[in-house]
Amino acid sequence: MTLKSVFLFPLIALTMLGALAACETVKGAGEDIETAGQAVGNAAEEAED
């Protein structure tokens, strides 16, 4: 194993893990925003009645 690959492999692995964590965070934020939007929509419907 060369010195370059010793440093490159962990760097790539950490980058991939970071991207995966970011994906989950964005997905969770999207679900929160969707839930908030539904609550606003329900409140608007109730206000019309």
Secondary structure, 3 states (H helix, E strand, C coil): CCHHHHHHHHHHHHHHHHHHHHHHHHHHHHHHHHHHHHHHHHHHHHHHC
